[in-house]
Amino acid sequence: MDNKIVAWAVGALIVGGVAGFYLGGAGNGPAAGVSQNDMRISAGMMKDNGGVMTQMGQMMVQAGALLQERGSAGSDTEMMQLGKQLQQLGQAGQSAGQQMSNQGSSVMQMMGQ
């Protein structure tokens, strides 16, 4: 459950950062306070961290499937339920990671990278 909140918080920060960049007029030249290089680095980090988040989500989905398998073999309904929850959190992490990576790529494309 906490991972879902973290994923939403990260997504909100990304959207807020991009919106703040444009609303603050940072694209209007060097006097705006954020250099093109800083934005390029931030977009690259967003893309890379999104990839890492996606991989972590995949690992959680696999671990959840394993828990469910072990739970069904031992007739442990609690373990099976935990496996399902882990899979759901993993899928949410994958989606959030993919979205973050796509947003980073979009920002890089807008900057001509």
N, CA, C and O atoms as a GROMACS GRO file, in nm:
protein
  452
    1MET      N    1   0.082  -0.119   0.000
    1MET     CA    2   0.000   0.000   0.000
    1MET      C    3   0.087   0.125   0.000
    1MET      O    4   0.056   0.222  -0.069
    2ASP      N    5   0.196   0.125   0.076
    2ASP     CA    6   0.284   0.242   0.083
    2ASP      C    7   0.352   0.268  -0.050
    2ASP      O    8   0.376   0.383  -0.086
    3ASN      N    9   0.383   0.162  -0.125
    3ASN     CA   10   0.448   0.179  -0.255
    3ASN      C   11   0.356   0.250  -0.352
    3ASN      O   12   0.402   0.327  -0.437
    4LYS      N   13   0.227   0.226  -0.341
    4LYS     CA   14   0.131   0.292  -0.428
    4LYS      C   15   0.130   0.442  -0.401
    4LYS      O   16   0.123   0.522  -0.494
    5ILE      N   17   0.138   0.478  -0.274
    5ILE     CA   18   0.141   0.620  -0.238
    5ILE      C   19   0.269   0.684  -0.288
    5ILE      O   20   0.267   0.797  -0.338
    6VAL      N   21   0.381   0.614  -0.276
    6VAL     CA   22   0.509   0.666  -0.323
    6VAL      C   23   0.505   0.687  -0.474
    6VAL      O   24   0.553   0.789  -0.524
    7ALA      N   25   0.447   0.591  -0.547
    7ALA     CA   26   0.439   0.603  -0.692
    7ALA      C   27   0.356   0.725  -0.732
    7ALA      O   28   0.394   0.799  -0.822
    8TRP      N   29   0.244   0.746  -0.664
    8TRP     CA   30   0.160   0.863  -0.694
    8TRP      C   31   0.233   0.992  -0.659
    8TRP      O   32   0.224   1.091  -0.733
    9ALA      N   33   0.305   0.992  -0.548
    9ALA     CA   34   0.378   1.112  -0.506
    9ALA      C   35   0.486   1.147  -0.608
    9ALA      O   36   0.504   1.264  -0.642
   10VAL      N   37   0.558   1.046  -0.656
   10VAL     CA   38   0.663   1.070  -0.756
   10VAL      C   39   0.601   1.124  -0.884
   10VAL      O   40   0.652   1.219  -0.943
   11GLY      N   41   0.491   1.064  -0.926
   11GLY     CA   42   0.422   1.112  -1.046
   11GLY      C   43   0.376   1.256  -1.031
   11GLY      O   44   0.389   1.336  -1.124
   12ALA      N   45   0.321   1.290  -0.914
   12ALA     CA   46   0.274   1.426  -0.890
   12ALA      C   47   0.390   1.525  -0.892
   12ALA      O   48   0.377   1.636  -0.943
   13LEU      N   49   0.504   1.485  -0.835
   13LEU     CA   50   0.621   1.572  -0.836
   13LEU      C   51   0.672   1.598  -0.978
   13LEU      O   52   0.712   1.709  -1.012
   14ILE      N   53   0.668   1.495  -1.059
   14ILE     CA   54   0.714   1.509  -1.198
   14ILE      C   55   0.623   1.604  -1.273
   14ILE      O   56   0.670   1.698  -1.338
   15VAL      N   57   0.493   1.580  -1.264
   15VAL     CA   58   0.397   1.666  -1.333
   15VAL      C   59   0.409   1.809  -1.283
   15VAL      O   60   0.408   1.904  -1.362
   16GLY      N   61   0.421   1.826  -1.151
   16GLY     CA   62   0.436   1.959  -1.094
   16GLY      C   63   0.565   2.028  -1.139
   16GLY      O   64   0.567   2.148  -1.164
   17GLY      N   65   0.672   1.951  -1.148
   17GLY     CA   66   0.799   2.007  -1.193
   17GLY      C   67   0.794   2.056  -1.336
   17GLY      O   68   0.843   2.164  -1.368
   18VAL      N   69   0.735   1.974  -1.423
   18VAL     CA   70   0.725   2.014  -1.564
   18VAL      C   71   0.632   2.134  -1.578
   18VAL      O   72   0.662   2.227  -1.653
   19ALA      N   73   0.518   2.131  -1.506
   19ALA     CA   74   0.426   2.244  -1.513
   19ALA      C   75   0.492   2.371  -1.458
   19ALA      O   76   0.477   2.479  -1.517
   20GLY      N   77   0.564   2.359  -1.348
   20GLY     CA   78   0.634   2.474  -1.291
   20GLY      C   79   0.739   2.531  -1.385
   20GLY      O   80   0.760   2.652  -1.392
   21PHE      N   81   0.804   2.442  -1.458
   21PHE     CA   82   0.904   2.484  -1.555
   21PHE      C   83   0.843   2.574  -1.660
   21PHE      O   84   0.897   2.681  -1.692
   22TYR      N   85   0.731   2.532  -1.715
   22TYR     CA   86   0.668   2.609  -1.822
   22TYR      C   87   0.595   2.733  -1.768
   22TYR      O   88   0.601   2.840  -1.829
   23LEU      N   89   0.525   2.718  -1.657
   23LEU     CA   90   0.453   2.832  -1.602
   23LEU      C   91   0.549   2.939  -1.548
   23LEU      O   92   0.517   3.058  -1.550
   24GLY      N   93   0.664   2.896  -1.500
   24GLY     CA   94   0.762   2.990  -1.448
   24GLY      C   95   0.841   3.061  -1.555
   24GLY      O   96   0.920   3.150  -1.526
   25GLY      N   97   0.822   3.022  -1.679
   25GLY     CA   98   0.892   3.087  -1.789
   25GLY      C   99   1.038   3.047  -1.799
   25GLY      O  100   1.119   3.123  -1.852
   26ALA      N  101   1.073   2.929  -1.750
   26ALA     CA  102   1.212   2.887  -1.751
   26ALA      C  103   1.264   2.866  -1.893
   26ALA      O  104   1.384   2.868  -1.916
   27GLY      N  105   1.175   2.847  -1.986
   27GLY     CA  106   1.218   2.828  -2.125
   27GLY      C  107   1.243   2.958  -2.197
   27GLY      O  108   1.268   2.957  -2.318
   28ASN      N  109   1.237   3.071  -2.128
   28ASN     CA  110   1.249   3.201  -2.192
   28ASN      C  111   1.391   3.258  -2.193
   28ASN      O  112   1.408   3.377  -2.216
   29GLY      N  113   1.490   3.177  -2.168
   29GLY     CA  114   1.627   3.226  -2.175
   29GLY      C  115   1.702   3.210  -2.045
   29GLY      O  116   1.647   3.160  -1.947
   30PRO      N  117   1.829   3.253  -2.042
   30PRO     CA  118   1.914   3.232  -1.925
   30PRO      C  119   1.871   3.311  -1.803
   30PRO      O  120   1.905   3.273  -1.691
   31ALA      N  121   1.797   3.419  -1.819
   31ALA     CA  122   1.755   3.499  -1.704
   31ALA      C  123   1.647   3.427  -1.623
   31ALA      O  124   1.617   3.468  -1.510
   32ALA      N  125   1.589   3.324  -1.678
   32ALA     CA  126   1.479   3.255  -1.611
   32ALA      C  127   1.527   3.170  -1.493
   32ALA      O  128   1.446   3.141  -1.405
   33GLY      N  129   1.652   3.130  -1.488
   33GLY     CA  130   1.705   3.060  -1.371
   33GLY      C  131   1.734   2.913  -1.389
   33GLY      O  132   1.808   2.857  -1.307
   34VAL      N  133   1.682   2.848  -1.488
   34VAL     CA  134   1.709   2.706  -1.511
   34VAL      C  135   1.774   2.692  -1.648
   34VAL      O  136   1.715   2.729  -1.749
   35SER      N  137   1.894   2.639  -1.649
   35SER     CA  138   1.964   2.626  -1.776
   35SER      C  139   1.914   2.507  -1.856
   35SER      O  140   1.852   2.415  -1.801
   36GLN      N  141   1.940   2.510  -1.983
   36GLN     CA  142   1.903   2.399  -2.071
   36GLN      C  143   1.974   2.271  -2.027
   36GLN      O  144   1.917   2.162  -2.034
   37ASN      N  145   2.097   2.285  -1.982
   37ASN     CA  146   2.172   2.167  -1.937
   37ASN      C  147   2.107   2.105  -1.814
   37ASN      O  148   2.099   1.983  -1.802
   38ASP      N  149   2.061   2.190  -1.722
   38ASP     CA  150   1.993   2.138  -1.603
   38ASP      C  151   1.867   2.062  -1.641
   38ASP      O  152   1.839   1.955  -1.586
   39MET      N  153   1.791   2.117  -1.733
   39MET     CA  154   1.669   2.049  -1.777
   39MET      C  155   1.701   1.918  -1.849
   39MET      O  156   1.631   1.819  -1.831
   40ARG      N  157   1.806   1.918  -1.927
   40ARG     CA  158   1.848   1.797  -1.998
   40ARG      C  159   1.886   1.688  -1.898
   40ARG      O  160   1.850   1.572  -1.916
   41ILE      N  161   1.960   1.726  -1.795
   41ILE     CA  162   2.001   1.630  -1.692
   41ILE      C  163   1.878   1.578  -1.617
   41ILE      O  164   1.867   1.458  -1.592
   42SER      N  165   1.787   1.668  -1.581
   42SER     CA  166   1.666   1.628  -1.509
   42SER      C  167   1.580   1.533  -1.592
   42SER      O  168   1.529   1.434  -1.540
   43ALA      N  169   1.564   1.563  -1.718
   43ALA     CA  170   1.484   1.477  -1.806
   43ALA      C  171   1.550   1.340  -1.821
   43ALA      O  172   1.482   1.238  -1.823
   44GLY      N  173   1.682   1.338  -1.832
   44GLY     CA  174   1.754   1.211  -1.841
   44GLY      C  175   1.739   1.128  -1.715
   44GLY      O  176   1.721   1.006  -1.721
   45MET      N  177   1.746   1.194  -1.601
   45MET     CA  178   1.727   1.123  -1.474
   45MET      C  179   1.584   1.068  -1.463
   45MET      O  180   1.564   0.957  -1.415
   46MET      N  181   1.487   1.147  -1.507
   46MET     CA  182   1.348   1.104  -1.503
   46MET      C  183   1.331   0.978  -1.589
   46MET      O  184   1.265   0.882  -1.548
   47LYS      N  185   1.390   0.980  -1.706
   47LYS     CA  186   1.380   0.865  -1.797
   47LYS      C  187   1.448   0.743  -1.736
   47LYS      O  188   1.390   0.634  -1.737
   48ASP      N  189   1.568   0.760  -1.684
   48ASP     CA  190   1.642   0.647  -1.626
   48ASP      C  191   1.575   0.592  -1.502
   48ASP      O  192   1.563   0.471  -1.486
   49ASN      N  193   1.530   0.680  -1.413
   49ASN     CA  194   1.464   0.635  -1.291
   49ASN      C  195   1.331   0.567  -1.321
   49ASN      O  196   1.290   0.476  -1.249
   50GLY      N  197   1.265   0.610  -1.425
   50GLY     CA  198   1.143   0.543  -1.467
   50GLY      C  199   1.170   0.400  -1.511
   50GLY      O  200   1.092   0.310  -1.484
   51GLY      N  201   1.282   0.380  -1.579
   51GLY     CA  202   1.322   0.246  -1.620
   51GLY      C  203   1.351   0.157  -1.500
   51GLY      O  204   1.313   0.040  -1.498
   52VAL      N  205   1.418   0.212  -1.401
   52VAL     CA  206   1.449   0.137  -1.279
   52VAL      C  207   1.319   0.101  -1.206
   52VAL      O  208   1.303  -0.011  -1.158
   53MET      N  209   1.228   0.197  -1.199
   53MET     CA  210   1.100   0.173  -1.132
   53MET      C  211   1.021   0.063  -1.204
   53MET      O  212   0.956  -0.020  -1.139
   54THR      N  213   1.026   0.063  -1.335
   54THR     CA  214   0.957  -0.040  -1.413
   54THR      C  215   1.016  -0.178  -1.384
   54THR      O  216   0.943  -0.275  -1.367
   55GLN      N  217   1.149  -0.186  -1.378
   55GLN     CA  218   1.214  -0.314  -1.347
   55GLN      C  219   1.179  -0.361  -1.206
   55GLN      O  220   1.156  -0.480  -1.185
   56MET      N  221   1.173  -0.270  -1.111
   56MET     CA  222   1.136  -0.308  -0.974
   56MET      C  223   0.992  -0.361  -0.973
   56MET      O  224   0.961  -0.457  -0.902
   57GLY      N  225   0.905  -0.299  -1.049
   57GLY     CA  226   0.767  -0.345  -1.059
   57GLY      C  227   0.759  -0.485  -1.116
   57GLY      O  228   0.680  -0.568  -1.070
   58GLN      N  229   0.842  -0.513  -1.217
   58GLN     CA  230   0.845  -0.647  -1.276
   58GLN      C  231   0.890  -0.750  -1.173
   58GLN      O  232   0.835  -0.860  -1.167
   59MET      N  233   0.990  -0.715  -1.094
   59MET     CA  234   1.037  -0.806  -0.990
   59MET      C  235   0.929  -0.832  -0.886
   59MET      O  236   0.914  -0.944  -0.838
   60MET      N  237   0.853  -0.728  -0.851
   60MET     CA  238   0.746  -0.745  -0.754
   60MET      C  239   0.635  -0.835  -0.808
   60MET      O  240   0.579  -0.916  -0.735
   61VAL      N  241   0.605  -0.821  -0.936
   61VAL     CA  242   0.503  -0.907  -0.998
   61VAL      C  243   0.549  -1.053  -0.994
   61VAL      O  244   0.471  -1.142  -0.961
   62GLN      N  245   0.676  -1.076  -1.027
   62GLN     CA  246   0.729  -1.213  -1.026
   62GLN      C  247   0.730  -1.270  -0.885
   62GLN      O  248   0.696  -1.386  -0.864
   63ALA      N  249   0.770  -1.187  -0.787
   63ALA     CA  250   0.772  -1.234  -0.648
   63ALA      C  251   0.630  -1.264  -0.599
   63ALA      O  252   0.608  -1.360  -0.526
   64GLY      N  253   0.535  -1.182  -0.641
   64GLY     CA  254   0.396  -1.206  -0.604
   64GLY      C  255   0.343  -1.336  -0.661
   64GLY      O  256   0.270  -1.409  -0.594
   65ALA      N  257   0.380  -1.365  -0.785
   65ALA     CA  258   0.338  -1.491  -0.847
   65ALA      C  259   0.399  -1.610  -0.773
   65ALA      O  260   0.333  -1.712  -0.753
   66LEU      N  261   0.524  -1.597  -0.732
   66LEU     CA  262   0.591  -1.703  -0.658
   66LEU      C  263   0.523  -1.725  -0.523
   66LEU      O  264   0.502  -1.839  -0.481
   67LEU      N  265   0.488  -1.617  -0.454
   67LEU     CA  266   0.418  -1.628  -0.326
   67LEU      C  267   0.283  -1.698  -0.344
   67LEU      O  268   0.245  -1.783  -0.262
   68GLN      N  269   0.213  -1.663  -0.449
   68GLN     CA  270   0.084  -1.728  -0.474
   68GLN      C  271   0.101  -1.877  -0.501
   68GLN      O  272   0.023  -1.960  -0.454
   69GLU      N  273   0.204  -1.909  -0.578
   69GLU     CA  274   0.232  -2.050  -0.611
   69GLU      C  275   0.264  -2.128  -0.484
   69GLU      O  276   0.212  -2.238  -0.462
   70ARG      N  277   0.351  -2.072  -0.400
   70ARG     CA  278   0.388  -2.138  -0.275
   70ARG      C  279   0.268  -2.148  -0.180
   70ARG      O  280   0.250  -2.248  -0.110
   71GLY      N  281   0.187  -2.043  -0.179
   71GLY     CA  282   0.070  -2.044  -0.093
   71GLY      C  283  -0.032  -2.148  -0.134
   71GLY      O  284  -0.094  -2.213  -0.050
   72SER      N  285  -0.050  -2.164  -0.265
   72SER     CA  286  -0.147  -2.264  -0.311
   72SER      C  287  -0.095  -2.406  -0.288
   72SER      O  288  -0.173  -2.497  -0.263
   73ALA      N  289   0.036  -2.424  -0.298
   73ALA     CA  290   0.094  -2.556  -0.274
   73ALA      C  291   0.078  -2.598  -0.128
   73ALA      O  292   0.059  -2.715  -0.098
   74GLY      N  293   0.085  -2.500  -0.037
   74GLY     CA  294   0.073  -2.531   0.105
   74GLY      C  295  -0.062  -2.495   0.162
   74GLY      O  296  -0.081  -2.496   0.283
   75SER      N  297  -0.156  -2.464   0.076
   75SER     CA  298  -0.291  -2.424   0.117
   75SER      C  299  -0.288  -2.309   0.218
   75SER      O  300  -0.363  -2.309   0.316
   76ASP      N  301  -0.201  -2.212   0.194
   76ASP     CA  302  -0.187  -2.096   0.281
   76ASP      C  303  -0.255  -1.976   0.214
   76ASP      O  304  -0.197  -1.909   0.128
   77THR      N  305  -0.379  -1.950   0.254
   77THR     CA  306  -0.455  -1.842   0.189
   77THR      C  307  -0.396  -1.704   0.217
   77THR      O  308  -0.406  -1.615   0.134
   78GLU      N  309  -0.335  -1.687   0.334
   78GLU     CA  310  -0.274  -1.558   0.365
   78GLU      C  311  -0.156  -1.529   0.271
   78GLU      O  312  -0.141  -1.417   0.223
   79MET      N  313  -0.075  -1.630   0.246
   79MET     CA  314   0.038  -1.612   0.156
   79MET      C  315  -0.011  -1.585   0.014
   79MET      O  316   0.046  -1.504  -0.058
   80MET      N  317  -0.118  -1.654  -0.025
   80MET     CA  318  -0.173  -1.630  -0.159
   80MET      C  319  -0.225  -1.486  -0.171
   80MET      O  320  -0.205  -1.422  -0.274
   81GLN      N  321  -0.291  -1.436  -0.067
   81GLN     CA  322  -0.343  -1.300  -0.068
   81GLN      C  323  -0.229  -1.198  -0.073
   81GLN      O  324  -0.237  -1.099  -0.146
   82LEU      N  325  -0.124  -1.223   0.004
   82LEU     CA  326  -0.008  -1.134   0.001
   82LEU      C  327   0.057  -1.134  -0.138
   82LEU      O  328   0.102  -1.030  -0.186
   83GLY      N  329   0.060  -1.249  -0.200
   83GLY     CA  330   0.114  -1.259  -0.336
   83GLY      C  331   0.033  -1.176  -0.434
   83GLY      O  332   0.090  -1.109  -0.521
   84LYS      N  333  -0.099  -1.181  -0.422
   84LYS     CA  334  -0.186  -1.102  -0.510
   84LYS      C  335  -0.162  -0.952  -0.487
   84LYS      O  336  -0.154  -0.875  -0.583
   85GLN      N  337  -0.151  -0.913  -0.360
   85GLN     CA  338  -0.128  -0.772  -0.330
   85GLN      C  339   0.006  -0.725  -0.385
   85GLN      O  340   0.018  -0.615  -0.439
   86LEU      N  341   0.108  -0.810  -0.370
   86LEU     CA  342   0.240  -0.776  -0.422
   86LEU      C  343   0.237  -0.761  -0.573
   86LEU      O  344   0.301  -0.672  -0.629
   87GLN      N  345   0.164  -0.848  -0.640
   87GLN     CA  346   0.151  -0.838  -0.785
   87GLN      C  347   0.082  -0.708  -0.825
   87GLN      O  348   0.125  -0.641  -0.919
   88GLN      N  349  -0.024  -0.672  -0.753
   88GLN     CA  350  -0.096  -0.548  -0.785
   88GLN      C  351  -0.007  -0.425  -0.765
   88GLN      O  352  -0.008  -0.333  -0.846
   89LEU      N  353   0.070  -0.425  -0.657
   89LEU     CA  354   0.163  -0.313  -0.633
   89LEU      C  355   0.272  -0.309  -0.740
   89LEU      O  356   0.313  -0.202  -0.785
   90GLY      N  357   0.317  -0.428  -0.779
   90GLY     CA  358   0.418  -0.434  -0.884
   90GLY      C  359   0.366  -0.380  -1.016
   90GLY      O  360   0.438  -0.310  -1.087
   91GLN      N  361   0.242  -0.412  -1.049
   91GLN     CA  362   0.183  -0.362  -1.173
   91GLN      C  363   0.167  -0.210  -1.167
   91GLN      O  364   0.189  -0.141  -1.267
   92ALA      N  365   0.128  -0.159  -1.050
   92ALA     CA  366   0.118  -0.013  -1.034
   92ALA      C  367   0.256   0.052  -1.049
   92ALA      O  368   0.268   0.158  -1.110
   93GLY      N  369   0.358  -0.012  -0.993
   93GLY     CA  370   0.494   0.040  -1.006
   93GLY      C  371   0.542   0.038  -1.150
   93GLY      O  372   0.609   0.131  -1.195
   94GLN      N  373   0.507  -0.067  -1.221
   94GLN     CA  374   0.544  -0.075  -1.363
   94GLN      C  375   0.479   0.040  -1.441
   94GLN      O  376   0.545   0.106  -1.521
   95SER      N  377   0.351   0.061  -1.417
   95SER     CA  378   0.279   0.168  -1.488
   95SER      C  379   0.338   0.305  -1.456
   95SER      O  380   0.360   0.386  -1.546
   96ALA      N  381   0.362   0.330  -1.328
   96ALA     CA  382   0.419   0.459  -1.288
   96ALA      C  383   0.559   0.478  -1.345
   96ALA      O  384   0.595   0.587  -1.389
   97GLY      N  385   0.638   0.371  -1.346
   97GLY     CA  386   0.773   0.379  -1.401
   97GLY      C  387   0.772   0.405  -1.550
   97GLY      O  388   0.851   0.485  -1.601
   98GLN      N  389   0.682   0.338  -1.620
   98GLN     CA  390   0.671   0.359  -1.764
   98GLN      C  391   0.626   0.502  -1.795
   98GLN      O  392   0.676   0.565  -1.888
   99GLN      N  393   0.532   0.551  -1.715
   99GLN     CA  394   0.484   0.688  -1.735
   99GLN      C  395   0.597   0.789  -1.710
   99GLN      O  396   0.614   0.885  -1.785
  100MET      N  397   0.675   0.766  -1.604
  100MET     CA  398   0.786   0.855  -1.573
  100MET      C  399   0.889   0.854  -1.686
  100MET      O  400   0.939   0.959  -1.727
  101SER      N  401   0.920   0.735  -1.734
  101SER     CA  402   1.017   0.722  -1.842
  101SER      C  403   0.967   0.791  -1.968
  101SER      O  404   1.044   0.859  -2.036
  102ASN      N  405   0.839   0.775  -1.998
  102ASN     CA  406   0.782   0.840  -2.117
  102ASN      C  407   0.784   0.991  -2.104
  102ASN      O  408   0.813   1.062  -2.200
  103GLN      N  409   0.754   1.042  -1.984
  103GLN     CA  410   0.757   1.186  -1.963
  103GLN      C  411   0.898   1.241  -1.978
  103GLN      O  412   0.918   1.348  -2.036
  104GLY      N  413   0.996   1.167  -1.926
  104GLY     CA  414   1.135   1.210  -1.942
  104GLY      C  415   1.175   1.212  -2.088
  104GLY      O  416   1.243   1.304  -2.132
  105SER      N  417   1.132   1.111  -2.162
  105SER     CA  418   1.162   1.106  -2.306
  105SER      C  419   1.096   1.222  -2.378
  105SER      O  420   1.156   1.283  -2.467
  106SER      N  421   0.972   1.253  -2.341
  106SER     CA  422   0.899   1.363  -2.405
  106SER      C  423   0.969   1.497  -2.382
  106SER      O  424   0.982   1.578  -2.473
  107VAL      N  425   1.014   1.519  -2.258
  107VAL     CA  426   1.083   1.643  -2.228
  107VAL      C  427   1.214   1.651  -2.308
  107VAL      O  428   1.249   1.757  -2.359
  108MET      N  429   1.283   1.539  -2.317
  108MET     CA  430   1.408   1.538  -2.394
  108MET      C  431   1.381   1.566  -2.542
  108MET      O  432   1.459   1.636  -2.606
  109GLN      N  433   1.272   1.512  -2.596
  109GLN     CA  434   1.238   1.538  -2.736
  109GLN      C  435   1.202   1.684  -2.757
  109GLN      O  436   1.239   1.743  -2.858
  110MET      N  437   1.129   1.743  -2.661
  110MET     CA  438   1.093   1.885  -2.673
  110MET      C  439   1.218   1.973  -2.674
  110MET      O  440   1.220   2.079  -2.736
  111MET      N  441   1.322   1.926  -2.606
  111MET     CA  442   1.445   2.003  -2.598
  111MET      C  443   1.538   1.974  -2.717
  111MET      O  444   1.645   2.034  -2.730
  112GLY      N  445   1.495   1.882  -2.802
  112GLY     CA  446   1.576   1.852  -2.920
  112GLY      C  447   1.684   1.751  -2.897
  112GLY      O  448   1.784   1.751  -2.968
  113GLN      N  449   1.666   1.663  -2.801
  113GLN     CA  450   1.766   1.561  -2.770
  113GLN      C  451   1.733   1.432  -2.839
  113GLN      O  452   1.805   1.334  -2.825
   0.00000   0.00000   0.00000
